[in-house]
Amino acid sequence: MNEKLKGAIEIAVAALVIILIFAFSDRIIELQEYGYAGVFVISLLSAATIFIPAPGWVAVITMGGVLNPYLVGIIAGIGSGMGELTGYMVGNGARELSDTKLDRYKNIIRKYGSGAVFILAFIPNPIFDIAGLIAGALKIKIWKFLIACILGRIIRYIILAHVGMFVGPYIF
């Protein structure tokens, strides 16, 4: 398969996932009633959107108040990391990103690779989607991207689940 067609297919698949998420977005929060499985799916779907924030962290905090916060964090981190593959796929499909603002992030990710992905996945920031796009465009091995992203998100979500564990009794 030629590279242009492969790139177009990757972008189309990612776009389809995002469209489906928005089509069913009003029902996503209902997944909380499914416990850990619900946290996984909510985190996956929330992370699969590109440049449009979906508050999956709210489910992590909420469920951390009623379930084991370590398991909530691990499961949400895995789901969220897997959801970030949509951005990676778009970046891989559209390798020729040439915006000067993006060049700074390209250089950071090129230089630090998985370490940069890990840090950007851990800290709450609006630029992680750009990091995923760039990682895909730079052809960072998908398994390295996924592991770094999942580990960063697991740590973030374990912390957020503990927030839910401590504030949950006062809110719920």
C-alpha positions in Angstrom: 0.0 0.0 0.0 1.5 3.4 -0.9 2.4 5.8 1.9 -0.2 8.5 1.0 -3.1 6.1 0.9 -1.9 4.6 4.2 -1.7 8.1 5.8 -5.1 9.0 4.5 -6.6 5.8 6.0 -5.0 6.5 9.4 -6.4 10.0 9.4 -9.8 8.8 8.3 -9.9 6.1 11.1 -9.0 8.6 13.7 -11.6 11.1 12.5 -14.2 8.3 12.5 -13.4 7.5 16.1 -13.7 11.1 17.1 -17.0 11.6 15.3 -18.4 8.5 17.0 -17.3 9.8 20.4 -19.1 13.1 19.9 -22.2 11.3 18.6 -22.5 9.4 21.8 -20.9 11.9 24.2 -24.1 12.6 26.1 -24.1 8.9 27.2 -20.5 8.4 28.0 -20.8 9.5 31.7 -23.4 6.8 32.2 -20.6 4.2 31.9 -19.5 5.0 35.5 -22.1 2.6 36.7 -19.9 -0.2 35.2 -17.1 0.4 37.8 -13.6 -0.3 36.6 -14.7 -1.2 33.0 -16.6 2.1 32.9 -13.5 4.1 34.0 -11.5 2.4 31.3 -14.0 3.2 28.6 -14.5 6.8 29.7 -10.8 7.4 29.9 -10.2 5.8 26.5 -12.9 7.8 24.9 -12.0 11.1 26.6 -8.4 10.8 25.4 -9.4 9.8 21.9 -10.6 13.3 21.1 -8.1 15.6 19.5 -7.8 19.2 20.6 -11.3 19.1 22.2 -11.0 18.4 25.9 -13.2 15.7 27.3 -13.1 15.6 31.1 -12.3 11.9 31.7 -10.4 13.0 34.9 -13.8 13.8 36.5 -14.7 10.1 36.3 -11.4 9.2 37.8 -11.9 11.5 40.8 -15.5 10.4 41.2 -14.7 6.7 41.0 -11.6 7.1 43.2 -14.0 8.0 45.9 -15.8 4.7 45.7 -13.4 2.2 44.2 -9.7 1.3 44.9 -7.9 4.5 43.8 -4.8 2.5 42.7 -6.9 0.3 40.4 -8.9 3.3 39.2 -5.6 5.1 38.3 -4.1 2.1 36.6 -7.2 1.3 34.6 -7.8 4.9 33.7 -4.2 5.4 32.7 -4.2 2.4 30.4 -7.5 3.5 28.8 -6.3 7.1 28.4 -3.0 6.0 26.9 -4.7 3.8 24.4 -7.1 6.6 23.5 -4.2 8.9 22.7 -3.4 6.6 19.7 -5.9 8.7 17.7 -3.5 11.7 17.8 -0.6 9.5 17.1 -2.3 8.0 14.1 -3.2 11.4 12.7 0.4 12.6 13.1 1.7 9.4 11.5 -0.7 9.9 8.6 0.2 13.6 8.2 4.0 13.5 8.7 4.7 16.8 7.2 3.9 19.1 10.1 5.8 22.3 9.5 4.5 25.0 11.8 7.3 26.9 13.6 5.3 26.7 16.9 5.3 22.9 16.5 9.1 22.8 15.7 9.8 23.4 19.4 7.8 20.4 20.5 9.2 18.4 17.6 12.7 19.1 18.8 11.9 18.2 22.4 10.3 14.9 21.4 13.0 14.2 18.9 15.7 14.8 21.6 14.0 13.1 24.6 11.6 10.7 22.8 9.6 8.5 25.2 10.8 10.6 28.2 9.2 13.7 26.8 6.0 11.7 26.0 5.9 10.4 29.6 6.3 13.9 31.2 3.7 15.4 28.8 1.3 12.6 29.6 1.8 13.0 33.3 1.3 16.8 33.6 -2.2 18.1 32.9 -1.7 20.2 29.8 -3.6 21.2 26.7 -0.6 20.4 24.4 -0.5 16.6 24.8 -2.5 16.1 21.6 0.3 18.0 19.8 2.8 15.6 21.4 0.9 12.6 20.1 0.7 14.1 16.6 4.4 14.9 16.6 5.3 11.4 18.0 3.4 9.9 15.1 4.9 12.3 12.6 8.4 11.5 13.9 7.7 7.8 13.6 8.5 7.1 17.2 7.8 3.4 17.7 4.1 3.0 18.6 4.9 0.7 21.5 7.4 3.3 23.0 4.8 6.0 22.6 2.1 3.9 24.2 4.1 2.7 27.2 5.4 6.2 28.0 1.9 7.7 27.6 0.2 5.0 29.7 2.8 5.2 32.5 2.5 9.0 32.7 -1.3 8.8 32.7 -1.3 6.0 35.4 0.7 8.2 37.8 -1.5 11.2 37.1 -4.7 9.2 37.5 -3.6 7.5 40.7 -3.1 10.9 42.2 -6.5 12.1 41.0 -8.2 8.9 42.2 -6.7 9.6 45.7 -8.1 13.1 45.5 -11.5 11.5 45.0 -10.9 9.1 47.8 -10.3 12.0 50.2 -12.9 14.5 49.0 -15.5 11.9 48.1 -17.0 11.5 51.5 -17.6 15.3 51.7 -19.1 15.5 48.2 -21.1 12.3 47.7 
